[in-house]
Amino acid sequence: MATIVPIRGLRYNLDLVGDMSQVVTPPYDVISPAAQQQYYDKNPYNIIRLEYGKINATDTDTDNRYTRAAKTFNEWIEKKVLLQEEKPALYRYQQQYVVNGTEKTRTGFICGVKIEPYEKGVVLPHEETLPKHKADRLALMKACKANFSPIFGLYADHSLTIDKIIEEAAGNDLDLEFTDEEGITHRLTVIKDEEAIKKVQEAMEKQRIFIADGHHRYETSLNYRNYRREEEGLTGEPGDQAYDYVMMTLVNLYDPGLIILPTHRLVKNVANFNLSRLLEQLKEEFVVDPVPVNPDGSNIAEFLDQVYRKGGFDRGMGINHRRAFGLYAGGNTGYVVTLESEAAMDRLMPREKSLAWQGLDVSVLHTAILERLLGIGSEQRAKESNLTYTQEEAGALKLVDSGQYQCVFFMNPTLVEEVTAVAVGGEKMPQKSTYFYPKLNTGLVIRKL
């Protein structure tokens, strides 16, 4: 099954850059233009200059965000801002964080993973991707020949065999520890023990990998591999070149620190949007319960607690899952919208899809409400003309009340078991179906191709 390799990662030289928290960022796809500028201002060596550089009005084919990233990358290597590991290694990566008042630690390891087409069933996706994001990532890879951020992958090791090998090899050693702007503590330990690495490789040969986060980057890595092979005139099965592998952080599905948070849907640009009409249409297949909501967000937790309870949840801990959403379209009233029955799902959902896919909250919302009632289909979602995704809750209310958006649908979190069931079935969820929290940092380890 999965083939993994240790990598000679490039890591920041702390003697030159100082505070590590000043040079890392979240993944590029959650960085707003305002945040991009803030990372530029934080430190001249911030990874933003490589991973997600600015677009200038004067850009040309020879001077643009990609060529500037490549130039900066090479300069940082020459100036020893980035230092390469002397020998191949695995990297234990821990993130300690607090969610809903509970402290958790998620543990994984960074390595190289052999790139395989999805149809081989070794690396499995769970979400749809958008073409424009892949074009951007491919241009960056062609210019820089590097992985600046790891893809987030999952594997299912109920016996915790791999976790135990990693923990024993890492021991109490720490090569890096810092706390970021969100209060998340990051710890990195370099594992160079060849025997331990070999044991992890052997154990991973029995595993398949589920992509948790980074579908665009994985598909881009496959396209980049094919581009390099064509450029070099290679035929037959891919070999063992650096570009045949992609950098991943792998986390066990049974790690106690692994959680998924919901991603909510803000709706805009729907012609002739009418809340009263939408509510009447919803009542044909859903139970709609009005709930007082303060526009300032002061009781948003109470509102969402009702959504969670209707969905069979306890603030993120999945039990006895039902299809339920929160709807807010302004004023002082929100609505808890719950699918009336399994028979209603049978009427509304596409028969060609599996029961696992049909039963997802996000599938019901996208198919039975967004597409059927609001005209937001796959084409509109691909163009991103009618939807914006957010993890903000009180902030979403303000965006609706300001008139920037017509309404927001609050989601329950997707369960890890649902993610893997859909992936194993060879299907994909709609975009932004999952939000694995916390995000992996960009800049801890860089891999040259």
ABEGO torsion letter per residue (X at the ends): XBBBBBBBBBBBBAAAAEBAAAABBBBAAABBAAAAAAAAAABAABAAAAABBBBBAABBAABBAAAAAAAAAAAAAAAGABBBBABBBBBBBBBBBBBGGBBBBBBBBBBBBBBBBAAAGABBBABBBBAAAAAAAAAAAAAAGBBABBBBBBBBBAAGAAAAAAAAAAEABBABBBBBAAGBBBBBBBBABAAAAAAAAAAAAABBBBBABGAAAAAAAAAAAAAAAAAAGBBEBBBABAAABBBBBBBBAABAABBBBBBBBBBBGBBGBBAAAAAAAAAAABBBBBBBBBAAGAAAAAAAAAAAAAAGBBGGBBBGBBBBBBBBAEEABBBBBBBABAAAAAAABBAABBAAAAABAAAAAAAAAAAAAAGBBAAAAAAGAABBBBABAAAAAAAAAAGABABBBBBBBBBAAAAAAAAAAGBBBBBGABBBOBBBBBGABBBBX
